[in-house]
Amino acid sequence: PQEVFVFSPKGDLIALPKNSTPIDFAFHIHSQIGERCSGARVNGQQVPLAYKLQNGDTVEISTSENQSPSKDWLNLVATSKAKQR
């Protein structure tokens, strides 16, 4: 499969490219959420931002006003939207 299907905390189904990370998910929801992404919980467990999302995962994003995108994130993301931002 070329896509993974994950859920938002509200239960919305979101399709992302294979090898997507929580950063891709955050930018998919809204660019400001992606830019302020400071952490992620998948299925209720804290995960690193490099975590590869799996089908059926429920993803929650933590944000911080003090957070800004890092150049290292370019090595973690799979979507063009996240790379462009």
MOSUL-V801408 format. One record per residue. PSI is psi in whole degrees, -180 to 180 (* if undefined). Layout:
((PSI) (PSI))
//
This chain:
((143) (-5) (158) (147) (119) (167) (145) (168) (-25) (-6) (7) (135) (129) (128) (129) (158) (153) (146) (16) (153) (173) (-28) (-42) (-44) (-46) (-45) (-30) (-41) (-52) (142) (-34) (-33) (-42) (-42) (-25) (9) (122) (-12) (174) (148) (130) (123) (37) (-2) (136) (132) (156) (157) (-17) (-4) (132) (120) (145) (157) (133) (-6) (144) (123) (128) (137) (133) (139) (160) (137) (-27) (-7) (144) (157) (146) (146) (-26) (-26) (-27) (-29) (-12) (-25) (155) (-20) (148) (-33) (-45) (-38) (-38) (-37) (*))
//
